[in-house]
Amino acid sequence: MSTQNEVKENWRERRDLVLAVRQRVSDQLLKLNDAIAPEAGPDAEELLRIEALQFELGQLEEAFDDAERKYLTHSLGSDETKGEEDNG
């Protein structure tokens, strides 16, 4: 069984790893967009690559948000469901 500190550190490591991968994908997308000649526009292969990178970036942003939320939850030592109660 993991201690609270181990769980927190695992989520911190996951968050940091996802952040690094998200930055790498974002850089790839930026470089690809910069490499496309403005007058010609992207070709079919470039469009597919752009779409794939945008999808991957969206997935990574969701994974980062989840890891960040869980890291903060464990850092505060609170129950994850407390912040998600419906007050309406």
C-alpha positions in Angstrom: 0.0 0.0 0.0 1.3 3.4 -1.0 1.7 6.3 1.4 -0.1 9.6 0.7 3.3 11.1 -0.1 4.2 8.4 -2.6 0.8 8.8 -4.3 1.4 12.6 -4.5 4.9 12.1 -5.9 3.6 9.6 -8.5 1.0 12.2 -9.7 3.6 14.9 -9.7 5.9 12.8 -11.9 3.0 11.9 -14.2 2.1 15.6 -14.5 5.7 16.6 -15.2 6.1 13.8 -17.8 2.8 14.8 -19.6 3.9 18.4 -19.6 7.2 17.5 -21.2 5.5 15.4 -23.9 2.8 18.1 -24.4 5.6 20.7 -25.0 7.3 18.4 -27.5 4.1 17.9 -29.5 3.4 21.6 -29.4 6.9 22.4 -30.7 6.5 19.8 -33.5 3.2 21.4 -34.5 4.7 24.9 -34.5 7.7 23.8 -36.6 5.4 22.0 -39.1 3.2 25.2 -39.4 6.3 27.3 -39.8 7.6 25.0 -42.6 4.5 25.2 -44.7 4.8 27.8 -47.4 2.1 30.4 -46.9 1.4 30.8 -50.6 1.0 27.1 -51.3 -0.7 26.0 -48.1 -0.3 22.6 -46.6 -0.4 19.5 -48.8 -2.5 16.4 -47.9 0.2 14.8 -46.0 0.9 17.9 -44.0 -2.8 18.4 -43.2 -3.0 14.8 -41.9 0.1 15.4 -39.7 -1.3 18.7 -38.4 -4.6 17.0 -37.5 -2.8 14.2 -35.8 -0.7 16.6 -33.8 -3.7 18.7 -32.8 -5.6 15.6 -31.7 -2.5 14.4 -29.7 -2.1 17.8 -28.2 -5.7 17.8 -27.0 -5.3 14.4 -25.4 -2.2 15.5 -23.7 -3.9 18.7 -22.4 -6.7 16.6 -20.9 -4.1 14.2 -19.4 -2.2 17.1 -17.9 -5.3 18.7 -16.4 -6.2 15.3 -14.8 -2.8 14.7 -13.4 -2.5 18.3 -12.1 -5.9 18.0 -10.4 -5.0 14.7 -8.8 -1.6 16.0 -7.8 -3.1 19.0 -6.1 -5.8 16.9 -4.5 -3.2 14.6 -3.0 -1.0 17.6 -2.1 -3.8 19.1 -0.1 -4.7 15.8 1.4 -8.3 16.3 0.6 -10.9 14.0 -0.9 -11.1 14.3 -4.7 -14.9 14.4 -4.6 -15.2 17.3 -2.2 -14.5 19.9 -5.0 -16.9 18.2 -7.4 -20.1 18.5 -5.3 -23.1 20.1 -6.9 -23.9 23.3 -5.1 -26.7 24.3 -7.4 
